[in-house]
Amino acid sequence: MTIMKILTTIFLFCLIQVAAYAQPVLKGNIVSGGKPVPFASVSIAGKGVVTDSAGKFKTEIVQFGHYGIKVSAAGYVSSIHHITVVDAVTIITIELQPLQNNLSEIVITGTMKEVSRAESPVPVEVITPKLFQKNPVPNLFEAMSMVNGVKPQLNCNICNTGDIHINGMEGPYTMILIDGMPIVSALSTVYGLSGIPNSIVERIEVVKGPGSSLYGSEAMGGIINVITKNPIKAPLVSADVFTTSWKEYSVDAATKFKIGSATSLFGINYFNYNNPVDNNKDGFTDVTLQNRISVFNKWSIERKENRLASVAARYVYEDRWGGEMRWNKAFRGSDSIYGESIYTKRWELIGMYQLPVREKILAQFSFNRHEQNSWYGTTPYMAEQQVLFVQLYWDKQFGEQHNFLLGGSYRYTLYDDNTPGTASADGMKNAPSYTPLPGIFVQDEWKLSNRHKLLMGYRYDYDRHHGNVHSPRIAYKWTPGKSNTIRASFGTGYRVVNLFTEDHAALTGAREVVIAESLNPERSYNGNLNYTLKIPMRDAFIGLDITGFYSYFTNKIVGDFDADPNKIIYDNLKGHAISKGVALNADINFSFPLKILAGVTYMKVYQVESNSGTIEKTTQLHAPKWSGNLTATYSFPLQFILDITGRWDGPMRLPVLPHDYRPEYSPWFCIANVQLTKKFTGGFELYGGVKNIFNFVPHNPIMRPFDPFDKMVNDPVNNPYGYTFDPSYNYAPLQGVRGFIGMRYQLGKKSGQH
């Protein structure tokens, strides 16, 4: 018995010693309003974990003592809690407060209604200015390069005109809205984009695939909806100023004030680049010189029962030119020194008013006028476009299952220029183009159950040239569990012919536009399958979003660049075109202060046409099979933040001339940037970095830059292949590596911004 007592005493002593040196365990529940918060990041003593789908977490601590716990989750206010660990197992519950205005999770573009992004049956990508600030740019056009599957494409190396491609489809297939209104279209597609300042942007919503059932003509390839800030919730004062080593200067500032029940947001954006650079030694400016100012004013009126009422106006003026380094305005339109000079004036007006009735009925209107005064060498392009758009729709909830939408719209476009496109049949007098386009639309979002949702929509438009246009669509959403969602959709799109737009005329000043025959409206049919998955891990949270897409186009308007090097010949495709592929987005949040956003897109975009009984397959210009983007953010102590951003593209087909010595396909390339930001108290930030750190610049962008007026083309000895001046061989910006530095300031930070 004595031996047993001794052994028992020794055993108990050992257990006490093990317990004394064992690591204490912390268990917890993260909740909000009594409900669990899944996938929240919990950081304590340098270690981090992520809560599971039930909002629970468990972690070991090195020793007993006092600790601070930092908890953060998307849609909630980040917080720090202090605890004392004295027991082997400590159990805590932490309450998170939801953001009062979590705009990044509310979308409207997919259904024309404010809905949770997670609940929308149509997949919508949301981009906030916080992403753009990781690589500061002076306008929306350049900022869109940070979105997977969206490509801002420069089409001319001299005037730097461009458009935005979605899934490889050209700019005319992308509808760009401002607050849901078709402000940027046709003539303004090129220069209207560069005039949108980032200071007025609350968020940008991107829907890939046709959206004509709600938005009508031009919404064939996708929709980009620029949501401007609500003056009531905007900061009192904000400013963002930066400059680069190329002597580019950008000033973006806004302030708000209140008069009675109305709150006004006034913003101004100024960009200046007046430093001709010719690093590739071809005699031409590498980047267009620009002097642009944009003034914005939006009013929001507080009304009874929170009814909506707002009106906004914007004015843009731009003077830009590119050309031979010796050019100045005295040579505008002359044939001695080549230059491309563009003056742009633009007015916009947008308004929304909710009728003072029991039902939710909203009236919207927009008007814009765009004036263009351009010379491309000796070729003048003088144009004016006016677009009036009005819309009235009824938003109605029937019971718990049906969310109904019924509305009508009227769009009237006046277009006039100095080309044959707006001349009378005999060519003797001017005949501006008038395009009225009335339409009605209906949509029902049917909640079949908590996990199943069905959306059905239809739109009818009438065009005086093309007659009746029908655009149906259907979308289905299935949520098998809390961490995954499946969306499937089918829709149609159309585009009323509006050939003589600035993007075509400015594609190159050296080519003549030729119409082969009377053109018919283009049609598209699209199917998408989307899958989202949330993967909580011990030290990270991963969000995956994968989409397969397939679009079939008929009557596609195509430009023939090959038949005649001096012409672009437009005609309806005698066949069909296809855009298909897969896009993957990954959002990775680590327990340590690192966040990664990455995307990759694989696509095949081509057209099939019968030519004298032979089936010919042609790859779409500027549509790389592989492309992707990356954003990595690491937060250091003392409020230092490091951002690395980049976009890469695989080989893409380029517009080459007959017997061209330049490759028909571009090389693999990457444009990468790095930025370091220091945050100070009081809303002040200082940042700086390097753009295009690999110094990638395309080779031989301009054919025969020494003979821009083709005065020496007919020289069989020095020009045996008959090459002509052509600046359209482009696939990337001509700006190489450059540094930048800037500052941001914000007073009266709006609720919910993070």
C-alpha positions in Angstrom: 0.0 0.0 0.0 2.8 2.3 0.8 4.4 1.8 -2.6 1.0 2.4 -4.3 0.6 5.7 -2.4 4.0 6.8 -3.4 3.4 5.9 -7.1 0.0 7.7 -7.0 1.5 10.8 -5.5 4.3 10.9 -8.2 1.7 10.4 -11.0 -0.5 13.2 -9.7 2.5 15.5 -9.3 3.5 14.9 -12.9 0.0 15.7 -14.1 0.0 18.9 -12.1 3.4 19.9 -13.7 2.1 19.0 -17.2 -1.0 21.1 -16.6 1.1 23.9 -15.3 3.2 24.1 -18.4 0.4 23.2 -21.0 -0.6 26.0 -23.3 -3.9 27.6 -22.4 -6.7 27.3 -25.0 -8.9 30.1 -26.1 -12.3 29.3 -27.5 -14.8 31.9 -28.8 -17.9 32.8 -30.6 -18.1 35.8 -33.0 -21.7 37.1 -33.3 -23.7 40.1 -34.5 -27.2 40.6 -33.3 -27.3 37.1 -31.8 -26.3 35.5 -35.2 -22.9 33.9 -35.9 -20.4 35.7 -38.1 -18.7 33.1 -40.3 -15.2 33.6 -41.7 -14.2 36.4 -39.4 -10.5 37.0 -38.8 -9.3 36.7 -35.2 -5.8 37.8 -34.3 -4.2 37.4 -30.8 -0.6 37.4 -29.8 0.7 37.3 -33.3 -1.4 34.3 -34.2 -4.5 34.3 -36.3 -7.5 32.1 -37.0 -10.7 32.3 -39.0 -14.1 31.4 -37.6 -16.0 28.5 -39.1 -19.4 28.7 -40.7 -21.0 28.8 -37.2 -18.9 31.7 -36.1 -16.7 29.6 -33.7 -12.9 29.6 -33.3 -10.2 27.9 -31.2 -6.6 28.7 -30.7 -3.7 28.0 -28.3 -1.9 30.8 -26.4 1.7 30.7 -25.3 1.1 31.6 -21.7 -1.4 33.1 -19.2 -1.8 36.8 -19.1 -3.5 39.9 -20.6 -4.1 40.0 -24.4 -5.7 42.1 -27.0 -7.9 40.4 -29.6 -8.5 42.0 -33.0 -11.6 40.8 -34.9 -12.5 41.8 -38.4 -15.0 40.6 -41.0 -16.4 41.8 -44.3 -19.5 44.0 -43.6 -18.7 44.7 -39.9 -16.7 47.3 -38.0 -13.3 46.0 -37.0 -12.7 46.0 -33.2 -10.1 45.2 -30.5 -11.1 43.5 -27.3 -9.0 42.9 -24.1 -9.1 39.7 -22.1 -7.3 38.1 -19.2 -6.4 34.4 -19.6 -6.1 32.6 -16.2 -7.7 29.2 -16.9 -6.6 26.3 -19.1 -9.6 26.8 -21.2 -11.1 30.3 -21.7 -14.4 30.8 -23.6 -15.5 34.2 -24.8 -18.2 35.8 -27.0 -17.5 38.9 -29.0 -20.2 41.0 -30.6 -19.5 42.8 -33.9 -21.3 45.9 -35.1 -22.5 45.9 -38.7 -21.4 48.7 -41.0 -24.2 51.2 -41.3 -23.7 51.5 -45.0 -22.0 48.5 -46.5 -22.1 49.7 -50.1 -19.6 47.1 -51.3 -22.2 44.4 -50.7 -25.2 46.2 -52.3 -25.6 46.1 -56.0 -28.2 47.4 -58.5 -26.9 46.8 -62.0 -27.9 43.2 -62.4 -31.5 43.7 -61.6 -32.0 47.5 -61.5 -32.8 47.1 -57.8 -30.8 47.5 -54.6 -30.1 44.0 -53.4 -27.4 42.2 -51.5 -24.6 41.1 -53.8 -24.9 37.6 -52.3 -28.6 37.5 -53.0 -28.4 38.7 -56.6 -29.3 36.0 -59.1 -27.0 37.8 -61.6 -23.3 37.8 -60.7 -22.0 41.3 -60.3 -18.4 42.4 -59.6 -18.0 45.4 -57.3 -14.9 47.6 -57.4 -14.4 50.5 -54.9 -12.0 53.5 -55.1 -10.0 51.7 -52.4 -8.8 49.3 -55.1 -7.9 52.1 -57.5 -5.9 53.9 -54.8 -3.5 50.9 -54.8 -2.3 52.2 -58.2 -3.3 55.8 -58.5 -4.5 56.9 -62.0 -6.1 60.1 -63.2 -9.2 58.6 -64.7 -11.6 55.7 -64.9 -10.3 54.3 -68.2 -6.9 53.4 -66.8 -8.4 52.2 -63.5 -10.4 49.5 -65.2 -7.2 47.6 -66.0 -7.3 46.2 -62.4 -10.5 44.2 -63.1 -10.1 40.6 -64.4 -11.5 40.1 -67.9 -11.8 43.9 -68.5 -9.2 45.4 -70.7 -8.8 49.2 -71.5 -7.4 49.0 -75.0 -5.5 51.8 -76.7 -6.2 51.9 -80.4 -3.9 54.6 -81.6 -0.4 55.3 -80.7 -0.6 59.0 -81.5 -3.9 60.3 -80.1 -4.2 57.5 -77.4 -7.8 56.8 -78.1 -9.2 53.7 -76.6 -12.2 51.7 -75.5 -13.0 49.1 -72.8 -13.2 45.4 -73.8 -15.1 42.8 -71.7 -14.2 39.2 -72.3 -12.4 40.1 -75.5 -15.3 42.0 -77.1 -14.6 45.5 -78.5 -15.7 48.7 -76.9 -19.0 49.3 -78.8 -20.3 46.1 -77.1 -19.7 47.5 -73.6 -22.4 49.7 -72.2 -21.1 52.3 -69.7 -23.6 53.8 -67.4 -23.4 56.6 -64.8 -25.9 56.1 -62.0 -27.7 53.7 -64.3 -28.1 56.2 -67.1 -26.5 55.6 -70.6 -24.3 58.7 -70.5 -21.2 57.3 -72.2 -21.9 55.9 -75.6 -21.2 56.2 -79.3 -19.2 59.4 -80.0 -18.2 59.8 -76.3 -17.1 56.2 -75.9 -13.4 57.2 -76.4 -13.0 60.6 -74.7 -15.9 60.4 -72.3 -14.2 57.7 -70.3 -11.0 59.6 -69.7 -13.0 62.5 -68.2 -14.6 60.6 -65.3 -12.7 61.6 -62.1 -12.2 59.0 -59.4 -13.3 61.5 -56.7 -17.0 61.2 -57.7 -17.0 57.4 -57.7 -18.6 55.5 -54.9 -18.2 52.1 -56.6 -18.2 50.5 -60.0 -20.4 47.5 -60.8 -19.4 45.2 -63.7 -21.9 42.7 -65.3 -20.3 40.5 -67.9 -22.6 39.3 -70.7 -25.7 40.9 -72.4 -28.0 43.1 -70.5 -30.3 44.4 -73.2 -33.4 43.0 -71.4 -33.0 45.9 -68.9 -30.7 48.4 -70.6 -31.4 48.2 -74.3 -29.1 48.8 -77.2 -25.3 48.4 -76.8 -25.5 46.2 -73.7 -24.2 43.2 -75.7 -20.8 42.3 -74.2 -21.3 43.7 -70.7 -22.2 46.6 -68.5 -20.0 49.0 -66.5 -22.1 51.1 -64.1 -20.4 54.0 -62.4 -22.2 54.7 -59.1 -21.5 58.3 -58.0 -21.3 59.3 -54.3 -24.3 60.2 -52.3 -23.7 63.8 -51.1 -25.3 63.1 -47.7 -22.8 60.2 -47.0 -19.8 61.7 -48.7 -16.8 63.1 -46.7 -16.9 66.8 -45.9 -13.6 67.4 -47.7 -11.5 65.0 -49.8 -8.5 65.5 -52.0 -6.0 63.3 -53.9 -3.0 65.0 -55.6 -0.1 63.2 -57.3 2.6 63.8 -59.9 4.9 61.4 -61.8 8.5 61.6 -63.0 7.1 62.2 -66.5 5.7 65.5 -65.2 2.1 64.4 -65.2 -0.1 66.3 -62.6 -3.4 65.2 -61.3 -5.6 67.0 -58.8 -8.9 65.4 -57.6 -10.8 67.3 -54.9 -14.4 67.4 -53.6 -16.4 69.1 -50.8 -20.0 69.0 -49.6 -22.3 71.6 -48.1 -26.0 71.7 -47.1 -28.7 74.2 -47.9 -32.0 73.4 -46.2 -33.0 69.9 -47.0 -30.6 69.6 -49.9 -27.0 68.4 -49.7 -24.5 69.2 -52.5 -21.3 67.5 -53.4 -19.0 69.6 -55.6 -15.9 68.1 -57.2 -13.2 69.1 -59.6 -10.6 67.1 -61.4 -7.7 68.6 -63.3 -5.1 66.6 -65.2 -2.1 68.1 -67.1 0.6 66.5 -69.1 2.7 68.9 -71.2 6.0 67.2 -71.5 6.7 65.7 -74.9 8.7 62.5 -74.6 10.2 60.3 -77.3 12.0 57.5 -75.7 11.7 55.1 -78.6 13.3 57.7 -80.9 10.7 57.4 -83.7 10.1 61.2 -83.8 6.6 61.0 -82.3 5.3 61.7 -78.8 5.2 58.5 -76.8 2.1 59.7 -74.9 -0.5 62.2 -75.9 -0.2 65.6 -74.3 -3.3 66.5 -72.3 -4.9 69.4 -70.5 -8.3 68.3 -69.0 -10.7 69.7 -66.5 -13.8 68.0 -65.2 -16.3 69.8 -62.9 -19.0 67.8 -61.1 -22.0 68.8 -58.9 -24.6 66.5 -57.4 -27.5 67.4 -55.1 -29.4 65.0 -52.9 -32.7 66.1 -51.4 -34.1 64.7 -48.1 -37.8 63.9 -48.5 -40.6 62.4 -46.4 -40.6 58.6 -46.0 -37.0 58.5 -47.4 -38.2 59.0 -51.0 -35.3 59.5 -53.5 -34.5 62.8 -55.2 -31.2 63.8 -56.8 -29.8 65.7 -59.7 -26.2 65.9 -60.9 -24.3 67.8 -63.6 -20.8 67.5 -65.1 -18.8 69.5 -67.5 -15.6 68.2 -69.2 -13.2 70.1 -71.4 -10.1 68.5 -72.9 -7.3 69.7 -75.2 -5.0 66.8 -76.3 -2.5 66.3 -79.1 0.1 63.8 -80.2 2.3 63.7 -83.2 5.8 64.7 -84.3 7.9 66.2 -81.6 8.2 69.4 -83.6 4.4 69.9 -83.9 2.6 72.9 -82.4 -0.9 74.3 -83.0 0.2 76.4 -85.9 0.5 73.1 -87.9 -3.0 71.9 -87.0 -4.5 70.5 -90.2 -1.4 71.1 -92.3 0.6 68.6 -94.3 4.1 69.7 -93.3 4.4 68.4 -89.7 2.1 65.6 -88.6 -0.1 65.9 -85.5 -3.4 64.7 -84.2 -5.2 67.4 -82.2 -8.6 67.0 -80.4 -10.7 69.5 -78.6 -13.6 68.1 -76.6 -16.5 69.8 -74.8 -19.0 67.7 -72.9 -22.1 68.4 -70.8 -24.0 65.9 -68.7 -27.2 66.1 -66.6 -28.6 63.2 -64.6 -31.7 63.1 -62.3 -33.8 60.7 -60.3 -37.2 61.4 -58.6 -39.4 59.0 -56.7 -43.0 59.9 -57.2 -45.0 61.0 -54.1 -47.4 58.1 -54.3 -47.9 55.0 -52.2 -46.3 52.7 -54.7 -42.5 52.9 -55.4 -42.4 54.5 -58.8 -39.1 56.1 -60.0 -38.5 58.6 -62.8 -35.0 59.0 -64.2 -33.6 61.2 -66.9 -30.3 62.1 -68.5 -29.1 64.4 -71.2 -25.6 64.8 -72.6 -24.0 66.8 -75.4 -20.6 66.0 -76.8 -18.8 68.3 -79.1 -15.7 67.2 -81.0 -13.2 69.3 -82.9 -10.5 67.1 -84.3 -7.7 67.0 -86.9 -5.9 63.8 -87.7 -3.1 65.1 -89.9 -4.9 66.7 -92.8 -8.2 64.9 -92.0 -10.8 66.9 -90.1 -13.3 65.2 -87.8 -16.0 67.6 -86.5 -18.9 66.0 -84.7 -21.7 66.6 -82.3 -23.9 64.2 -80.4 -26.8 64.8 -78.1 -28.6 62.0 -76.2 -31.8 62.4 -74.2 -32.9 59.5 -72.1 -36.0 59.2 -69.9 -37.2 56.2 -67.9 -40.1 55.4 -65.6 -40.4 52.2 -63.7 -42.5 50.6 -60.9 -40.8 48.5 -58.3 -43.2 46.2 -56.5 -42.9 43.4 -54.0 -45.8 40.9 -54.2 -45.8 38.9 -51.0 -42.5 37.2 -50.0 -41.9 35.5 -53.3 -42.1 38.0 -56.1 -40.0 41.1 -56.6 -41.5 42.7 -59.7 -40.3 45.5 -62.0 -42.2 47.1 -64.9 -41.0 50.1 -66.8 -40.6 52.0 -70.0 -37.9 54.2 -71.5 -37.3 56.5 -74.4 -33.9 57.3 -75.9 -33.3 59.9 -78.5 -29.9 60.4 -80.2 -28.9 63.2 -82.5 -25.6 62.7 -84.3 -23.9 64.9 -86.8 -20.4 65.0 -88.3 -18.5 66.0 -91.4 -18.2 62.4 -92.8 -20.3 60.8 -95.5 -22.2 59.0 -92.7 -24.3 62.1 -92.1 -24.7 63.2 -95.7 -27.8 63.0 -97.9 -28.1 60.2 -100.4 -26.8 62.4 -103.2 -24.0 63.7 -101.0 -24.9 67.3 -101.7 -26.1 68.4 -98.3 -25.7 67.6 -94.6 -28.3 65.1 -93.1 -27.8 64.6 -89.4 -28.8 61.2 -87.9 -31.9 61.1 -85.6 -32.5 57.9 -83.7 -35.5 57.6 -81.5 -35.6 54.3 -79.5 -38.7 53.6 -77.3 -38.9 50.5 -75.2 -40.7 48.7 -72.4 -39.4 46.1 -70.0 -40.7 43.7 -67.4 -38.9 41.6 -64.8 -39.9 39.2 -62.0 -37.5 37.9 -59.4 -39.2 34.8 -58.0 -38.0 33.4 -54.6 -38.8 29.7 -55.0 -37.4 28.9 -51.5 -34.6 30.1 -49.3 -32.1 28.3 -51.5 -33.6 28.8 -55.0 -34.3 32.0 -56.9 -35.5 32.5 -60.5 -35.3 35.7 -62.5 -37.2 36.2 -65.7 -37.0 39.4 -67.8 -38.1 40.7 -71.2 -37.6 43.9 -73.1 -39.2 45.2 -76.3 -37.7 48.1 -78.3 -38.7 49.6 -81.7 -36.2 51.1 -84.1 -37.5 52.8 -87.2 -34.8 51.3 -89.3 -34.7 47.8 -87.9 -38.2 47.3 -86.6 -39.1 45.2 -83.6 -36.3 44.1 -81.3 -37.0 41.5 -78.6 -34.6 40.8 -75.7 -35.5 38.1 -73.1 -33.4 36.7 -70.4 -33.5 34.2 -67.5 -31.3 33.6 -64.5 -31.3 31.0 -61.7 -29.5 31.1 -58.4 -29.1 28.0 -56.1 -27.4 28.2 -52.7 -26.6 24.6 -51.6 -25.0 25.8 -48.4 -23.7 28.9 -46.6 -20.3 28.7 -48.3 -21.2 28.2 -51.9 -23.5 29.5 -54.6 -24.3 28.5 -58.2 -25.7 31.0 -60.7 -26.8 30.2 -64.3 -28.1 32.7 -66.8 -29.1 33.1 -70.4 -29.7 36.4 -72.1 -29.7 38.3 -75.4 -28.3 41.6 -76.5 -28.5 43.9 -79.5 -26.8 47.0 -80.9 -28.5 49.4 -83.2 -26.1 50.4 -86.0 -24.2 53.6 -85.1 -21.1 53.1 -87.2 -19.6 56.6 -87.4 -18.5 56.9 -83.8 -15.4 58.5 -82.6 -13.7 55.2 -81.8 -13.9 54.2 -85.5 -12.9 57.5 -86.9 -10.0 57.9 -84.5 -8.8 54.3 -84.8 -6.2 55.8 -87.1 -6.1 59.1 -88.9 -4.5 57.4 -91.9 -7.4 55.2 -93.0 -10.6 56.0 -94.9 -13.8 54.5 -93.5 -15.8 52.6 -96.2 -19.3 51.1 -95.9 -19.7 48.0 -97.9 -23.6 47.9 -97.8 -26.6 48.7 -95.6 -25.8 47.4 -92.2 -28.3 45.3 -90.0 -28.5 45.4 -86.2 -26.2 43.1 -84.4 -27.5 40.3 -82.1 -25.9 38.3 -79.3 -26.9 35.2 -77.3 -25.1 34.5 -74.1 -25.0 31.8 -71.4 -23.1 32.1 -68.1 -22.4 29.6 -65.4 -21.0 31.0 -62.1 -19.8 29.3 -59.0 -18.7 31.0 -55.8 -17.0 29.2 -52.9 -15.9 30.4 -49.4 -13.1 28.3 -47.8 -12.3 29.1 -44.2 -8.9 27.8 -43.1 -6.9 28.0 -39.8 -4.7 30.9 -41.0 -6.6 32.3 -44.0 -9.9 32.8 -45.7 -10.2 32.1 -49.4 -13.0 33.2 -51.6 -13.2 31.7 -55.1 -15.4 32.9 -58.0 -15.3 31.0 -61.3 -17.4 31.8 -64.4 -17.8 30.0 -67.7 -19.2 32.1 -70.5 -20.3 31.6 -74.1 -21.6 34.3 -76.5 -22.8 33.8 -80.0 -23.0 36.9 -82.3 -24.9 37.4 -85.6 -24.8 40.3 -88.0 -21.6 41.3 -86.3 -20.2 44.5 -87.8 -16.5 43.9 -88.7 -13.8 46.1 -90.1 -11.6 44.7 -92.8 -8.1 46.1 -92.2 -6.3 43.7 -94.7 -8.0 44.3 -98.1 -6.6 47.9 -98.4 -4.0 49.3 -96.1 -5.5 52.8 -96.6 -9.1 51.8 -95.7 -11.3 50.2 -93.1 -14.1 48.5 -94.9 -17.2 47.8 -92.6 -19.7 45.1 -93.4 -22.0 42.6 -91.6 -20.3 39.4 -91.0 -21.4 36.6 -93.4 -21.4 34.1 -90.6 -21.1 34.3 -86.8 -18.8 35.3 -84.1 -18.1 33.6 -80.8 -16.6 34.7 -77.4 -16.1 31.8 -74.9 -13.9 31.1 -72.0 -13.5 30.7 -68.2 -12.6 33.4 -65.6 -11.4 32.7 -62.1 -11.1 35.3 -59.3 -9.5 34.5 -55.9 -9.7 36.7 -52.8 -7.3 35.5 -50.0 -7.2 37.1 -46.6 -4.5 35.8 -44.3 -4.6 36.0 -40.5 -1.4 38.1 -40.7 -1.8 41.4 -42.5 -1.6 40.2 -46.1 -4.5 40.3 -48.6 -4.2 39.0 -52.2 -6.7 39.5 -55.0 -5.9 37.5 -58.2 -7.7 36.7 -61.4 -7.0 34.8 -64.6 -9.1 34.6 -67.8 -8.8 32.1 -70.6 -10.9 32.9 -73.7 -11.2 32.3 -77.4 -12.8 35.1 -79.4 -13.1 34.6 -83.1 -15.4 34.9 -86.1 -16.4 32.3 -88.7 -17.3 33.4 -92.2 -18.0 31.6 -95.5 -15.8 33.0 -98.3 -16.4 31.5 -101.8 -17.5 28.2 -100.2 -14.5 28.1 -97.8 -15.1 28.4 -94.1 -12.6 30.9 -92.6 -11.9 31.4 -88.9 -10.4 34.6 -87.8 -9.2 35.5 -84.3 -10.5 38.8 -82.8 -8.0 41.7 -82.7 -6.7 42.6 -79.2 -8.3 39.6 -77.5 -5.5 37.5 -75.7 -6.3 33.9 -74.9 -4.7 34.4 -71.5 -4.8 37.4 -69.2 -4.9 38.1 -65.5 -4.3 40.6 -62.7 -2.9 40.6 -59.2 -3.2 42.9 -56.2 -1.2 42.2 -53.0 -1.5 44.4 -49.9 0.7 44.0 -46.8 0.2 46.2 -43.7 3.3 47.0 -41.6 3.5 48.5 -38.1 3.2 52.3 -37.8 0.5 52.5 -40.5 2.7 51.7 -43.5 1.0 49.8 -46.3 2.7 48.2 -49.3 0.7 47.5 -52.5 1.8 45.5 -55.5 -0.4 45.6 -58.5 0.0 44.1 -61.9 -1.8 43.0 -65.1 -0.4 40.5 -67.6 -1.6 39.5 -71.1 -0.7 36.7 -73.4 -0.3 37.0 -77.1 -3.0 38.9 -78.9 -3.7 39.4 -82.6 -2.7 42.8 -83.9 -3.7 44.8 -87.1 -0.7 44.3 -89.3 -0.2 45.5 -92.9 0.3 43.1 -95.9 3.9 41.8 -95.8 4.3 43.5 -92.4 7.7 42.8 -90.8 6.2 43.2 -87.3 4.8 40.1 -85.6 1.1 39.5 -86.0 0.8 38.5 -82.3 2.1 40.4 -79.4 4.5 38.8 -76.8 3.6 37.9 -73.3 4.0 41.0 -71.1 3.2 42.3 -67.7 2.7 45.9 -66.4 3.5 45.8 -62.7 3.5 48.6 -60.1 4.5 49.1 -56.5 3.3 51.6 -54.0 4.1 52.5 -50.3 1.6 54.4 -48.3 2.0 56.1 -44.9 -1.2 56.9 -43.0 -1.3 59.7 -40.5 -3.9 60.8 -38.0 -6.5 63.2 -39.1 -7.3 61.5 -42.4 -3.9 62.4 -44.1 -2.0 59.9 -46.3 1.3 60.2 -48.2 2.1 57.7 -50.9 4.7 57.0 -53.6 6.0 54.3 -55.8 7.0 53.1 -59.2 4.8 52.3 -62.2 5.7 49.7 -64.9 8.7 48.4 -62.8 9.7 46.0 -65.6 9.9 48.9 -68.1 7.9 47.1 -70.7 7.3 49.1 -73.9 6.0 47.8 -77.3 8.4 47.8 -80.3 7.8 49.5 -83.6 4.4 50.9 -82.8 4.2 53.2 -85.8 4.8 52.1 -89.4 6.9 54.6 -91.5 6.9 57.5 -88.9 9.3 59.4 -91.1 6.6 59.7 -93.9 3.3 60.4 -92.1 1.7 62.0 -95.1 2.6 59.1 -97.4 4.5 61.4 -99.8 7.2 58.8 -100.5 5.2 55.6 -100.6 5.6 55.0 -104.3 9.3 54.1 -104.1 9.9 50.6 -105.4 13.5 50.6 -104.2 13.2 51.8 -100.6 9.6 50.7 -100.2 9.1 47.5 -102.3 6.0 46.3 -100.3 4.2 49.7 -100.5 4.1 50.2 -96.7 2.0 53.2 -95.6 2.0 55.3 -92.5 0.0 53.4 -89.8 -0.1 54.0 -86.0 -2.7 51.4 -85.1 -0.3 48.6 -84.1 -0.8 48.8 -80.4 -1.3 46.5 -77.5 0.2 48.3 -74.5 1.0 51.8 -73.3 4.2 53.4 -74.5 5.1 54.8 -71.1 8.0 52.9 -69.5 9.1 52.9 -65.9 8.3 56.1 -63.9 8.0 57.2 -60.3 5.1 58.9 -58.7 4.4 60.6 -55.4 1.1 62.0 -54.0 -1.0 62.8 -51.0 -4.6 62.1 -49.9 -6.7 63.9 -47.4 -10.2 63.2 -46.1 -12.1 65.1 -43.5 -15.4 63.7 -42.0 -14.9 60.1 -43.1 -18.3 58.7 -44.2 -19.9 55.9 -42.2 -19.0 52.5 -43.4 -16.0 53.2 -45.5 -13.1 50.9 -44.8 
